[in-house]
């Protein structure tokens, strides 16, 4: 463990914390003996722009206090968006139907397997997008996926009603919110809006995934029948490998 950093192997947690301003570092280790590849994310202990602390946030989340105190906390909205993204990917891969179900005391919705309400499947007003992150985020505020074809997602303009932060039941307008999200006015005027939180988490997830593809792995080398080991870069030079041999005392 790196001092001053909070480690996790969960990319969704890393994305949600990163969206809240926690610095993110990545480390990929390939174990040449077992063939396993282990990715570890190291999160800063405090947000760069909020008075949020990683350890405290995770503790409150695990204990349930976070959802009880603030069911629309940006961290929770991000986690729901990540859950929705996983369910959507599985649905598209396995051709299984999904429906939105109430979560967090009706403040949000998440995807489960099943059939969506006929009234929403047959809605007259639809919006279209090819942004999978947006679809996952809209799923947090009651807007379900109705159809996917040729890379295009179709959703009803109005979906399930959810309880807003002010305690009132709200039927979100997906068309208006998507436009406001795109032009930046939603985050400017309502930075705590659950759609902003959910979408930002998915965008950070995409950035982390892209970064991982370009990150060089460290290789864990182990001396046979010994506890000696060494980490080297995947593209280690011959000189470095010679040093490892001397470390292992291999003639």
DAMO-V144452 format. One line per field, one symbol per residue. ss: DSSP state (h for helix, s for strand, l for the rest). psi: psi as a letter, one per 30 degrees, with the letter a starting at -180 (. if undefined). burial: I if it has 16 or more other ideal C-beta (glycine too) atoms within 10 Angstrom, else O. A space follows every 10 residues. Layout:
BEGIN
ss=???
psi=???
burial=???
END
This chain:
BEGIN
ss=llllssssll hhhhhhhhhl lllsssssss slllllssss sssslsllll llshhhhhhh hhhlhhhhhl lllhhhhhhh hhhhhhhhhh hhhhlllsss sssllllsss sssllllhhh hllllssssl lhhhhhhhhh hlllsssssl lssssslsll lsslllllss llshhhhhhh hhhlhhhhhl lllhhhhhhh hhhhhhhhhh hhhllllsss ssllllllss sssllllhhh hhhhhhhhll l
psi=kkkgljklgj feeeeeeefg gkkkkkkkkk jfefgkkkkk kjklfkkfgl hkkeeeeeee eeffeeeeei fgkeeeeeee eeeeeeeeee eeeghkkllk kklhhgflll klkaklkefe fgkejllklg jeeeeeefff ggjlkekkkh gkkklkekbk klklfgfkkk jkjeeeeeee eegffeeefi fgkfeeeeee eeeeeeeeee eefgkklkkj kkkkhlfklk kllehkleee eeeeeeefhk .
burial=OOOOIIOIOO IIIIIIIIII OIOIOOOOOI OOOOOOOOII IIIIOIIOOO OIOIOOIIOI IOOOOIIOOI IIIIIIIIII IIIIIOIIOO IOOOOOOIII OOIIOOIIII IOOOOIOOOI OOIOOOIOOO IIIIIIIIII IIIIIIOIOO OOIOIIIIII OIIOOOOOOO OIIIIOIIOI IOOOOIIOOO OOIIIIIIII IIIIIOOIOO OOOOOOIIII IOOOOOOOOI OIOOOIOOOO OOOIOOOIOO O
END
